[in-house]
């Protein structure tokens, strides 16, 4: 399959996991989804990542986001490894890990980059919205652990900008000022954003986050 691009409808699939067979669309329902792949079970960086995602699960829940991991190892391997994650990271992994032994999902989502490693998935993150549209991809090399606080930050931005005619500036965090969309004339923006509009340049207008 061709590489998935932002705005594409992501493909459906059915695959085994540590919690039983998962039909992706049915499992996702009307939630947002973070699907993230890792190179293999019983690897050190992945152990820290899956533990961190487990600790952040309440943050994902607040944003109506389900999390689901993937590796090309089987369910027995996953179940054994989860014990190690829980022990070493002081957490309880209670989200699915797809057992993509036949690489069906890896191929569908283009998670294997042969020039990096032809045998395992790279560290790819897919943020998928409630309409099954791909909204973000980040691909890390196998040697670099991901920053899941950044992934939460991007989800905050996506969900905010979906509902208001704003964009988020560099290093923005939830609660900080946002950028007024360039398509809105300044006078209209002042009516639309009653908390105030600061015009730094005609094309650069800031306003307090509208949903705070």
C-alpha positions as CSV (number, residue, x, y, z in Angstrom):
1,X,0.0,0.0,0.0
2,X,1.1,3.6,-0.7
3,X,2.3,5.6,2.3
4,X,-0.5,7.0,4.4
5,X,-0.7,10.8,4.3
6,X,-2.4,13.3,6.6
7,X,-6.1,13.4,6.0
8,X,-6.3,9.9,4.6
9,X,-8.8,7.5,6.0
10,X,-6.7,4.8,7.7
11,X,-7.3,1.2,6.7
12,X,-9.3,-1.2,8.8
13,X,-7.8,-4.5,10.0
14,X,-8.4,-7.5,12.2
15,X,-5.5,-8.7,14.2
16,X,-4.6,-10.7,17.3
17,X,-3.6,-9.0,20.5
18,X,-2.9,-9.7,24.2
19,X,-6.6,-9.0,24.9
20,X,-8.0,-11.0,22.1
21,X,-8.7,-10.4,18.4
22,X,-9.3,-6.7,17.5
23,X,-11.3,-5.4,14.6
24,X,-9.8,-1.9,14.5
25,X,-12.8,0.2,13.4
26,X,-15.1,-1.6,15.8
27,X,-12.6,-1.3,18.7
28,X,-12.0,2.4,18.0
29,X,-15.7,3.3,17.7
30,X,-15.9,7.1,17.9
31,X,-12.7,7.7,19.9
32,X,-9.5,9.2,18.7
33,X,-6.6,6.6,18.6
34,X,-2.9,6.6,19.1
35,X,-1.4,3.6,17.3
36,X,2.3,3.2,18.0
37,X,4.7,0.5,16.8
38,X,7.8,-0.8,18.5
39,X,10.6,-2.9,17.1
40,X,10.3,-6.0,19.3
41,X,9.2,-7.3,22.7
42,X,11.8,-7.5,25.5
43,X,13.7,-4.5,24.3
44,X,14.8,-1.8,26.7
45,X,13.6,1.4,25.1
46,X,10.2,0.0,24.3
47,X,9.8,-1.3,27.9
48,X,10.1,2.3,29.1
49,X,7.7,3.6,26.4
50,X,4.9,1.2,27.1
51,X,5.2,1.8,30.8
52,X,5.0,5.6,30.2
53,X,1.9,5.2,28.0
54,X,0.3,3.1,30.7
55,X,1.0,5.8,33.3
56,X,-0.5,8.5,31.0
57,X,-3.6,6.5,30.2
58,X,-5.9,8.8,32.3
59,X,-4.6,11.7,30.2
60,X,-5.5,10.0,27.0
61,X,-8.9,9.0,28.4
62,X,-9.6,12.7,29.2
63,X,-9.1,13.5,25.6
64,X,-11.3,10.6,24.3
65,X,-8.2,8.8,23.0
66,X,-7.6,5.1,23.0
67,X,-4.1,3.8,22.8
68,X,-2.9,0.6,21.0
69,X,0.6,-0.7,20.5
70,X,2.0,-3.1,17.9
71,X,5.0,-5.4,17.4
72,X,5.7,-8.3,15.2
73,X,6.0,-10.7,18.2
74,X,3.1,-13.1,19.2
75,X,0.6,-12.8,22.0
76,X,2.4,-15.2,24.4
77,X,5.5,-13.0,24.0
78,X,3.4,-9.9,24.7
79,X,1.9,-11.3,27.8
80,X,5.3,-12.3,29.3
81,X,6.8,-8.9,28.4
82,X,3.9,-7.0,30.0
83,X,4.9,-8.7,33.3
84,X,8.3,-7.2,32.9
85,X,7.0,-3.7,32.0
86,X,4.7,-3.7,35.0
87,X,7.5,-4.8,37.3
88,X,10.2,-2.4,36.1
89,X,8.1,0.6,35.3
90,X,5.8,0.4,38.4
91,X,2.6,0.4,36.4
92,X,-0.2,-1.9,35.0
93,X,-0.4,-2.1,31.2
94,X,-4.1,-2.5,30.4
95,X,-4.3,-1.5,26.7
96,X,-4.0,-3.7,23.7
97,X,-0.7,-4.7,22.0
98,X,-1.3,-6.0,18.5
99,X,0.6,-9.3,17.7
100,X,1.4,-8.5,14.1
101,X,3.3,-11.7,13.4
102,X,2.3,-11.8,9.8
103,X,3.2,-8.1,9.4
104,X,-0.3,-7.5,8.0
105,X,-0.8,-4.2,9.9
106,X,2.8,-3.2,9.6
107,X,2.6,-3.4,5.8
108,X,-0.8,-1.7,5.7
109,X,0.5,1.3,7.7
110,X,4.1,1.2,6.2
111,X,5.8,0.6,9.5
112,X,8.8,-1.3,8.2
113,X,11.5,0.8,6.7
114,X,14.0,-1.6,5.0
115,X,16.9,0.8,5.0
116,X,16.6,1.2,8.8
117,X,15.9,-2.5,9.6
118,X,14.0,-4.9,7.2
119,X,12.9,-7.2,10.0
120,X,11.3,-4.9,12.5
121,X,9.0,-2.0,12.7
122,X,10.4,1.5,13.3
123,X,9.0,3.6,16.1
124,X,6.0,5.2,14.3
125,X,3.2,7.0,15.9
126,X,-0.2,7.5,14.2
127,X,-2.8,9.9,15.7
128,X,-6.2,9.0,14.2
129,X,-9.3,11.1,14.8
130,X,-12.9,9.9,15.5
131,X,-13.6,9.9,11.8
132,X,-10.7,7.5,11.1
133,X,-8.7,10.2,9.5
134,X,-4.9,10.3,9.9
135,X,-4.0,13.6,11.7
136,X,-0.4,13.1,12.7
137,X,2.5,10.8,12.0
138,X,5.9,10.8,13.8
139,X,8.6,8.3,13.0
140,X,11.5,7.8,15.3
141,X,14.5,5.5,14.7
142,X,14.6,2.3,16.8
143,X,17.3,3.8,19.1
144,X,15.3,6.8,20.2
145,X,12.5,6.7,22.7
146,X,9.4,8.8,22.0
147,X,8.1,11.8,23.9
148,X,4.5,11.1,24.7
149,X,4.0,14.4,26.4
150,X,4.6,15.9,22.9
151,X,2.0,13.5,21.5
152,X,-0.6,14.7,24.1
153,X,0.3,18.3,23.3
154,X,-0.4,17.8,19.6
155,X,-3.7,16.1,20.3
156,X,-4.6,19.1,22.4
157,X,-3.8,21.3,19.5
158,X,-5.7,19.2,17.0
159,X,-8.8,19.0,19.1
160,X,-8.7,22.7,19.8
161,X,-8.1,23.8,16.2
162,X,-10.8,21.5,15.0
163,X,-13.4,23.4,17.0
164,X,-12.2,27.0,16.7
165,X,-10.7,29.1,13.9
166,X,-7.3,29.2,15.5
167,X,-3.8,27.7,15.2
168,X,-1.2,27.0,17.9
169,X,2.2,28.7,17.9
170,X,5.6,27.3,18.5
171,X,6.0,25.4,21.8
172,X,2.3,26.0,22.7
173,X,0.8,24.2,25.6
174,X,-2.8,23.9,26.7
175,X,-4.0,27.2,28.3
176,X,-1.6,29.5,26.4
177,X,-2.5,32.1,23.8
178,X,-3.3,30.9,20.3
179,X,-3.0,32.4,16.8
180,X,-6.1,33.7,15.0
181,X,-6.6,32.0,11.7
182,X,-5.3,34.2,8.8
183,X,-8.6,33.8,7.0
184,X,-10.5,35.9,9.6
185,X,-10.3,39.7,9.2
186,X,-9.2,41.5,12.3
187,X,-12.5,43.3,13.0
188,X,-14.4,40.0,12.6
189,X,-11.8,38.3,14.9
190,X,-12.4,40.9,17.6
191,X,-16.1,39.9,17.6
192,X,-15.4,36.2,17.4
193,X,-12.8,36.2,20.2
194,X,-14.2,38.5,22.9
195,X,-11.3,37.9,25.3
196,X,-9.3,40.2,23.0
197,X,-7.1,40.1,19.9
198,X,-3.6,41.4,19.9
199,X,-2.4,42.4,16.4
200,X,1.4,42.0,16.2
201,X,1.4,42.1,12.4
202,X,-1.7,42.0,10.1
203,X,-1.0,38.3,9.6
204,X,0.0,37.5,13.2
205,X,-2.9,38.0,15.7
206,X,-2.9,36.4,19.1
207,X,-5.9,35.7,21.4
208,X,-6.4,33.8,24.7
209,X,-7.3,30.2,24.2
210,X,-11.1,30.4,23.5
211,X,-12.2,27.3,25.4
212,X,-10.5,28.2,28.7
